[in-house]
Amino acid sequence: MRFADPLFSIFALPLPFMVFQYFRKERDGHIRFPVIGRLKKLPSSKTLYFRHGLIVLRCLAVLLLVLALMRPQSGSTTAEIPSEGVDIILAIDVSGSMRAMDFEMDGQRVTRLQVVKNVVKEFIKNRKTDRIGMVVFGAEAFTQCPLTLDHGISLYFLDQLETGMAGDSTAIGSAIGTVVKRLKDIESKTRLAILLTDGSNNAGNLSPDMAAEIAKTHNIKIYTIGAGTKGEAPFLVDTAFGKRLMYQRVDLDEETLGKIAETTGGKYFRATDTESLKDIYKQIDYMEKTEARIKEYTEYTELFPWFLAPAIFFFLLEIVLAQTWFRKIP
């Protein structure tokens, strides 16, 4: 709590003098009686006990009135973080090859997509002042989630990702084209995409090289991530003997991914396990940190009514009691 007008405290200075004058008059022999009709009776014990009640009420009233004049205020400090933020599109491969189970979480084999969803979730949570959107691609590419500051929505759509939902092939060029459509008209200093895939471009009408050039003309930076172990990867398949792990070769076009990143001013990363994938997103998070200027301000609430109301009450109570219970006879 603070006082907006502390100089009004000088009006409390007469209080000690008021108390001094009261007790000086007491010594002069004035007698208090409860009511006029009891002049021949001695004061009751209650009256004696409360004989200083009027001066107490007056002092309380004056003190509370002075406090009200000083305008007591309570306030809470709020941090305002003005930030232009970064617009980020997460382009995630959901083709059939993302079913490969060459990654682990908590000691258990899981699909590539499961790990990606888990790691991307943490990345989104860390980008508090940035707008996040999502593009998914397989044989075709489409927007899974538009750019939004509501990361709860982004996380919801992330949870809905499934392998094969956009087809089993891989259209990297189409994915970049969709990213460009989402970002090209956005007025933002920093527009970037993080494209993750485990394969090579084998679908779509737009080549990755051409798509990267288009992204470059719109100042869209693209970080590319190649996911998966090198060579063959295990897939869980149905057989006559139940579900079995079978190894299949998955080709990752690292050269094209590197060229996309180089053309757009981004960087290419290779993730062969869960920890390396986590580290990659942490690196990107660090490289694309949003600069925020923190400004603190305090909002105050006036509290003087809580002091003024009892002050008036005590003044009125003193007047009533002075004319009744504590009426004075000189």
Number of C-alpha atoms within 10 A of each C-alpha: 12 14 19 14 13 14 11 16 15 10 15 15 10 12 15 11 9 14 14 12 11 13 12 11 10 13 8 8 9 10 11 21 22 23 15 15 8 10 12 8 9 12 17 10 9 9 16 14 10 11 17 14 16 18 15 15 19 21 21 17 24 21 20 22 23 22 24 23 21 20 20 21 15 13 13 10 10 11 11 12 13 12 13 15 21 20 24 27 26 25 28 28 34 28 26 20 27 28 20 25 24 22 25 16 14 6 7 9 14 18 22 25 25 19 22 20 18 15 19 18 17 14 16 22 13 14 19 14 21 21 21 24 26 23 23 26 32 30 23 22 26 17 19 19 19 16 22 16 17 13 21 12 16 22 18 12 15 22 13 10 18 18 20 18 16 21 17 19 22 27 29 33 25 24 27 29 21 21 30 24 12 19 22 16 9 12 9 12 10 16 21 23 25 24 26 25 29 25 24 20 21 14 18 18 10 16 17 23 17 14 20 24 15 18 25 18 11 14 18 23 23 30 23 25 24 22 27 28 19 13 11 15 19 20 20 16 11 11 10 6 6 8 11 13 14 15 16 13 11 19 14 19 14 20 10 17 29 19 18 29 21 18 17 21 15 19 19 22 21 19 19 15 17 19 14 14 23 18 13 17 19 16 12 16 15 10 9 15 14 17 13 13 11 10 10 10 11 11 10 15 13 16 17 19 14 13 19 20 14 15 24 15 12 20 18 15 15 20 15 13 14 16 13 14 15 22 16 15 11 6
